[in-house]
Amino acid sequence: MNANPRSISTRPSFLQDRAVGALHGAAIGDALGGATEGYNPDQIRERWGGWVRGIVPPYHTDWKTARPHSPLHKGDGHITDDTIMTQLLGKVYNKVQRHITAYDIADHLVPEMLSTVMWIPELEQETVPLLRVFLAEKYLVLRLQWAHVDPREAGVGNAVNCGAAMYVAPTGIVNAGDPDGAYAEAIDITGAHQLSYGREAAGVMAAAVAAAAAPNATLDDVFDHVLRLAKDGTRDAIASVLDAATRFDHWTDAVTSGGLRDAIRPYDTVADTYRDQGLGARRPSRIHSIEELPIALGMLAISKGELMEAVLGGVNYGRDSDSIASMAGAIAGALKGSASTPIDLVDEISSASKTDLTGPAIALAETAQAIRVSDLRRQSELREVAESVLS
């Protein structure tokens, strides 16, 4: 297991508290949702005898052979590629100590994916992240490492999915309190990976985390910023899901009724039978949206920002449940801080995954603090220039 030389101080800084909350929340959602990914609510309840409310074993006991093309040990508290990629993006920020661009994805994130040997829980072995990530994330490496595409447009041609949005929470932490800055930075860096509404979702997800991580932020503040910044089908899908969410008092009602799925369906290109894709799935469009972020926001609305309830809503919704629950957890954790994440559950997931979940969050907070100090210095310099120009 990776060493954990860091711990949360007794009086953490605001940024540390929010960073730990966001990354712990994301990891909880990822680990709990990994077991239910790809299945519908009826299948989930039949397999585990009711609602999933914590760590559960894999859907298939013979997980190595049940799906030969994807022999992954999902469940048992294992984090997935969502958390792995989130931590790698945090490492890029820690390395360069500044706001990043698509070129930093090519120069730093891709080498991390290719050369960082780490424990991959779902593979039960030490290897490089490239061997775990999904095809749309492998495309990132193909385009930047071997095809030498301009990083700002390397995502063109990829399957449109949530792959960039699922790991962009660190950008929200680095831009805590500045959703506009988070949106712009995420749109830049994820051009290396995604396009169309997949890229748009990443921008909005980063903005949501940044808005949540502002002092005295409320859940309504997060929704206001999200709806203000989101474009095209992504905005329409979020508005539709948030409107539907007002009709439910608890996520169990939303899941059993299918109400949130009904709200997202006109904007989603992925079939109701999740693994039965048509030719129109995951293609660029201005009228469509990924499913994961709007549903995560809907679960947050229903749970009134309570992290574990929002996460469990995503877990039991099924489909791409690990990413839905992870996004909900990241936003709620940024909003409510580290106290909102059950530390016993974090420890259990960390132990099961043989992965330090706290040290990377604290390191990201320290980096974010340094970057925001540089931002203040830069703003002061620009103010002096503006005053001179206007004099």
Secondary structure, 3 states (H helix, E strand, C coil): CCCCCCCCCCCCCHHHHHHHHHHHHHHHHHHHHHCCCCCCHHHHHHHHCCCCCCCCCCCCCCHHHHCCCCCCCCCCCCCCHHHHHHHHHHHHHHHHCCCCCHHHHHHHHHHHHHHCCEEECCCCEEECHHHCCCHHHHHHHHHHHHCCCCHHHCCCCCCCCCCCHHHCHHHHHHCCCCHHHHHHHHHHHHHHCCCHHHHHHHHHHHHHHHHHCCCCCCHHHHHHHHHHHCCHHHHHHHHHHHHHHCCCCCHHHHHHHCHHHHHHHHHCCCCCCCCCCCCCCCCCCCCCCCCHHHHHHHHHHHHCCCHHHHHHHHHHHCCCHHHHHHHHHHHHHHHHCHHHCCHHHHHHHHHHHCCCCCHHHHHHHHHHHHHHHHHHHHHHHHHHHHHHHHC
